[in-house]
Amino acid sequence: MIIGTDKERKADSRNCIIEWRVGVTPGAVERLIQLGHTCLIESNAGAAAGYSDGQYLQAGAEIVSTQEEIYARADMIYKVKEPQRSEWGLFKKGQILFTYIHSGNREEMLACLLKNEVVGIAYEDVMMADGRLPMLEPMSIIAGHISQQKAYRYLLADEGNVGIISGNLAGVSPAKVVILGIGYAGEAAIREAHGSGSQVIALYRNDFTKADRIMRTYPGVVCLRSTSENVRRALEGSHVLNNCMTWPISLRNEVLVTTAMLQLMDPHGIIVDVSAELQGGVETTRGLHTSHAEPVVQREGKAHYVVPNIPAIVARSASEALVNVTLPWAEIIAGGWDWRKASTDSPLYLGLTCAGGQVINYVVKEWYESICK
């Protein structure tokens, strides 16, 4: 199979590039070449992550000068981010797309994939039998770590705040950190905050067993159920609120942290939201997205950091971590995986957004059909 990887072009509203990861590393190229495949890499695709064209050439790839040629020649596009508007017209009939697709609320993009009968396999939807989402896990962990590091940065005086240390200085109270959620991102944020010496309170919905394990693993961390009373108690005098909790669809008409609750925080506190959604659990971040170029905005007197692709700023580490979990599946796809013959409950089929001009993923199908009526 001919496998193509282009340079990521995702940009913010000011047309500043905000994605520096690359879908394939030189090591992944070497493996795919060993399996008999051909790898096309757009020139400078990995430059931001520290991978030179020379390294890809040494691994056996062919360096291609334009994105258009990548799409014209490749049987499979193997990348990081959802196709950008400039890429929508480049797909050819029956081409495989293996990436984060995020088709929700991207009607025009999805329509283009359907028109060209693209076989779109979304990283974010590939699901194991136990419910794990293997291609989201490493990025969630990175997002949890980096989001907490960013929170500490924006407490500093050179960022316009009053200068609050994260913790562990005799005679000085440590920063008080509230973390919503104890999943992969949440625990990573807990680990970062605990290691920095902060006072940490984590709020969870219903996983008592994991909460108990976290408290044993990180002595001093307090885990509380996310009741309104506990949220208010935790937020009182806090310097950081880090939301790592995906708000359940069944609760989308409710909020966990109201705007009024934020007034309980320290006047110089900051809100970081790893999982900001249109109807998420924190009222002030609902539908709010900032970018790496303009990461912080003020709402209700508090700084808000709501960058949706946090892992991009650790491009080298995130690219390596992503390839670790995507490459085994890419090998299966390139080896002749046929969605028509796949079990409908197999991991790759569950990740199938569209194929043969039809929407396959049932959640996407319901959304798409509802807006096309």
C-alpha positions in Angstrom: 0.0 0.0 0.0 1.1 3.6 -0.6 0.8 5.5 2.7 1.0 9.3 2.7 1.7 11.7 5.5 1.4 15.4 5.0 2.4 18.5 7.0 -0.3 19.5 9.4 -1.9 22.8 8.6 -4.5 23.4 11.4 -4.5 27.1 12.2 -6.4 29.5 14.4 -8.6 32.4 13.5 -5.5 34.6 12.9 -4.1 31.9 10.5 -1.4 31.0 12.9 -0.4 27.3 12.8 -1.4 25.6 16.0 -0.5 22.0 15.2 3.2 20.8 15.2 2.8 17.0 15.6 3.4 14.7 12.8 1.4 11.5 12.0 4.4 9.2 11.2 7.9 9.2 12.7 11.0 7.9 10.9 10.8 4.8 13.0 7.3 4.1 11.9 8.3 4.6 8.3 11.1 2.0 8.7 8.6 -0.5 10.1 6.0 0.1 7.3 8.8 -0.2 4.7 9.8 -3.5 6.2 6.3 -4.7 5.7 6.5 -3.9 2.0 4.6 -0.6 1.9 5.6 2.6 0.3 5.7 5.8 2.5 5.3 9.3 1.1 6.2 12.1 3.4 5.6 15.7 2.5 8.8 17.8 2.8 9.2 19.3 6.3 6.2 17.4 7.7 8.1 16.5 10.8 10.3 19.5 11.1 8.4 21.1 14.0 8.8 17.8 16.0 12.5 17.7 15.2 12.4 15.1 12.4 14.3 16.1 9.3 13.6 15.0 5.7 17.0 13.3 5.8 15.8 11.1 8.7 12.8 10.0 6.7 14.9 9.4 3.7 17.2 7.2 5.7 14.2 5.3 7.0 13.2 4.5 3.4 10.5 7.2 2.7 10.1 9.2 -0.4 10.0 12.9 0.2 7.3 14.7 -1.7 7.3 18.4 -2.3 3.5 19.1 -2.2 0.5 18.1 -0.2 -1.4 17.7 -3.5 0.9 14.9 -4.7 0.6 13.1 -1.3 -3.2 12.9 -1.7 -3.0 12.1 -5.4 -0.7 9.1 -5.0 -1.5 7.7 -1.6 -3.9 4.8 -0.9 -4.1 5.8 2.8 -3.6 9.2 4.4 -2.0 8.7 7.8 -1.9 11.9 9.8 -2.8 13.7 13.1 -5.6 16.2 12.7 -9.0 16.3 10.9 -8.8 17.5 7.3 -8.7 21.2 7.0 -10.8 23.1 4.4 -7.9 23.4 2.0 -7.6 19.6 2.0 -11.3 18.7 1.5 -11.0 18.7 -2.3 -7.9 16.6 -2.4 -9.4 13.3 -1.5 -9.9 10.6 -4.2 -12.6 8.0 -4.4 -12.1 5.1 -1.9 -9.1 6.6 -0.2 -8.5 5.6 3.4 -8.1 8.4 6.0 -6.6 7.4 9.4 -6.5 10.3 11.8 -8.4 12.2 14.4 -11.5 13.1 12.4 -13.8 14.8 14.9 -16.7 14.9 12.5 -19.2 16.3 14.9 -20.2 19.9 13.9 -18.1 19.6 10.7 -20.9 19.0 8.3 -19.1 20.3 5.2 -16.0 18.2 5.8 -18.1 15.1 6.4 -20.1 15.7 3.2 -16.8 15.9 1.3 -15.7 12.5 2.8 -19.0 11.0 1.8 -18.9 12.4 -1.7 -15.5 10.8 -2.3 -16.5 7.6 -0.6 -13.5 8.0 1.8 -13.0 5.2 4.3 -12.6 7.4 7.4 -11.2 5.8 10.5 -11.2 8.1 13.5 -8.5 7.6 16.2 -10.9 9.0 18.8 -13.5 6.3 18.2 -11.4 3.1 18.0 -12.6 1.2 21.0 -11.4 -1.9 22.8 -13.8 -4.5 24.2 -13.4 -3.2 27.7 -14.4 0.3 26.5 -10.9 1.8 26.4 -10.0 4.3 23.7 -6.4 3.5 23.1 -5.6 6.4 20.8 -7.0 9.0 23.1 -5.3 7.8 26.3 -1.7 9.0 25.7 -2.9 12.4 24.5 -5.2 12.7 27.5 -2.2 12.0 29.8 -0.1 14.6 28.0 -3.0 17.1 28.2 -3.4 16.6 31.9 0.3 17.1 32.6 0.7 20.2 30.4 -2.5 21.8 31.5 -1.4 21.8 35.1 2.0 23.2 34.1 0.3 25.9 32.2 -1.9 26.7 35.2 1.2 27.3 37.3 2.7 29.5 34.6 -0.3 31.8 34.6 0.0 32.3 38.4 3.4 33.9 37.9 4.0 37.7 38.0 5.7 37.8 34.6 2.4 36.6 33.1 0.5 39.4 34.8 -0.6 37.6 37.9 0.6 38.2 41.5 3.1 35.4 41.6 1.9 32.3 43.5 4.3 29.4 44.0 3.0 25.9 43.4 4.0 24.6 46.8 6.4 23.5 49.6 8.1 26.5 51.0 8.3 26.9 54.7 6.0 29.6 56.0 4.1 30.0 52.7 0.9 28.3 51.9 1.1 26.1 48.7 -1.2 26.7 45.8 -4.6 25.1 46.2 -5.5 23.1 43.1 -8.9 21.6 42.3 -9.0 18.9 39.6 -12.3 17.7 38.1 -12.1 14.1 37.0 -9.8 11.2 37.8 -9.5 9.7 34.3 -6.3 9.6 32.3 -6.0 13.4 32.0 -7.3 14.0 35.6 -4.8 11.6 37.1 -1.9 13.1 35.1 -2.9 16.6 36.4 -3.1 15.2 39.9 0.4 13.6 39.5 1.8 17.0 38.3 0.2 19.0 41.1 1.1 16.5 43.8 4.7 16.4 42.6 4.8 20.2 42.8 3.8 20.2 46.4 0.4 21.8 45.9 -2.7 21.2 48.0 -4.8 19.0 45.7 -8.5 18.2 45.8 -9.8 15.9 43.1 -13.5 15.6 42.4 -15.0 12.4 40.9 -18.4 11.3 39.8 -18.7 7.6 40.7 -15.5 5.6 40.6 -14.8 5.1 44.3 -12.3 2.3 43.7 -10.1 4.5 41.5 -10.5 7.5 43.9 -9.3 5.3 46.7 -6.3 4.1 44.7 -5.4 7.7 43.8 -5.4 8.7 47.4 -3.1 5.8 48.3 -0.8 6.5 45.4 -0.5 10.3 46.0 -0.5 10.9 49.8 -2.2 14.1 50.8 -4.5 14.3 47.7 -8.1 14.4 48.8 -10.8 12.8 46.5 -14.4 13.9 46.9 -17.6 13.0 45.1 -18.6 15.8 42.8 -21.6 17.1 44.7 -22.5 20.8 44.6 -21.6 21.0 48.3 -18.2 19.4 47.7 -17.5 21.5 44.7 -18.1 24.7 46.7 -16.0 23.4 49.6 -13.1 22.6 47.2 -13.2 25.8 45.3 -13.0 28.0 48.4 -9.7 29.9 48.2 -8.4 27.8 45.4 -5.8 29.1 42.9 -6.4 26.6 40.1 -9.5 24.8 38.7 -8.4 22.2 36.2 -11.4 20.5 34.4 -10.4 17.1 33.1 -13.9 15.7 33.3 -15.9 14.8 30.2 -19.4 15.9 31.1 -22.0 13.1 30.5 -24.5 13.6 27.7 -27.3 12.8 30.2 -26.3 15.9 32.3 -25.8 18.4 29.4 -28.7 20.5 30.7 -26.8 20.9 34.0 -23.5 22.3 35.0 -21.1 21.1 37.7 -19.3 24.4 38.3 -21.5 27.5 38.0 -20.3 31.0 37.3 -21.3 32.0 40.8 -19.1 29.2 42.3 -16.0 30.7 40.7 -16.3 33.7 43.0 -15.3 31.3 45.8 -11.8 31.0 44.3 -8.8 33.1 45.2 -9.2 36.5 43.3 -6.1 35.6 41.3 -7.2 32.1 40.4 -7.1 30.6 36.9 -9.4 28.1 35.2 -7.9 25.5 32.9 -10.3 23.3 30.9 -8.8 20.3 29.1 -12.2 19.0 28.0 -14.2 22.2 27.2 -17.3 21.3 25.4 -20.3 23.0 23.9 -22.3 21.8 27.0 -19.5 20.9 29.4 -19.4 20.8 33.2 -18.0 24.3 33.8 -20.4 27.1 32.9 -17.8 29.7 31.9 -16.0 27.4 29.4 -19.0 26.1 27.6 -18.3 26.5 23.9 -15.1 28.5 24.7 -11.9 27.6 22.8 -8.6 29.6 23.0 -5.5 28.8 20.9 -1.8 28.4 21.4 -1.3 31.9 19.9 -3.8 33.5 22.3 -4.2 30.9 25.1 -5.8 32.9 27.9 -9.0 35.0 28.0 -10.7 36.7 30.9 -14.2 35.7 31.9 -16.0 36.7 35.1 -12.8 38.2 36.4 -10.8 35.0 36.0 -8.2 33.9 33.5 -9.4 31.0 31.3 -7.0 28.7 29.5 -9.1 26.5 27.1 -6.8 25.3 24.3 -8.3 22.2 22.6 -5.1 20.6 21.2 -2.7 21.0 24.2 -0.5 18.0 23.2 0.6 19.9 20.1 3.1 22.0 22.1 5.1 19.0 23.0 5.2 17.9 19.4 8.1 15.5 19.6 6.9 13.6 22.7 3.3 13.7 21.5 4.2 12.4 18.0 6.1 9.5 19.5 3.3 8.7 21.9 0.7 8.9 19.2 2.6 6.7 16.8 3.1 4.1 19.5 -0.7 3.5 19.7 -1.7 4.2 16.0 1.0 2.2 14.2 -0.2 -1.3 15.1 -3.6 -0.4 13.7 -2.1 1.3 10.6 -0.3 -2.0 10.0 -3.6 -3.9 10.1 -5.3 -1.4 7.8 -2.4 -1.4 5.3 -2.3 -5.2 5.4 -5.7 -5.4 3.7 -8.3 -4.7 6.4 -11.7 -4.5 4.7 -14.4 -2.7 6.5 -17.1 -4.7 4.6 -15.8 -7.9 6.1 -15.0 -6.6 9.6 -17.0 -7.5 12.7 -19.2 -4.6 13.6 -18.0 -4.7 17.2 -14.3 -4.9 16.3 -12.1 -1.9 17.4 -11.4 -0.6 13.9 -15.0 -0.9 12.8 -16.1 1.1 15.9 -13.7 3.8 14.8 -15.2 3.9 11.3 -16.8 7.3 10.7 -17.7 6.7 7.1 -17.2 4.4 4.2 -18.7 3.7 0.8 -20.4 7.1 0.8 -22.3 6.3 4.0 -22.0 7.4 7.6 -21.1 4.3 9.7 -20.6 5.5 13.3 -24.0 5.5 14.9 -23.4 8.7 16.9 -22.2 10.6 13.9 -25.0 9.1 11.8 -27.7 10.4 14.2 -26.1 13.9 14.3 -25.6 14.1 10.6 -29.1 12.8 9.7 -30.7 15.2 12.2 -29.1 18.3 10.5 -29.8 17.0 7.0 -33.5 16.7 7.4 
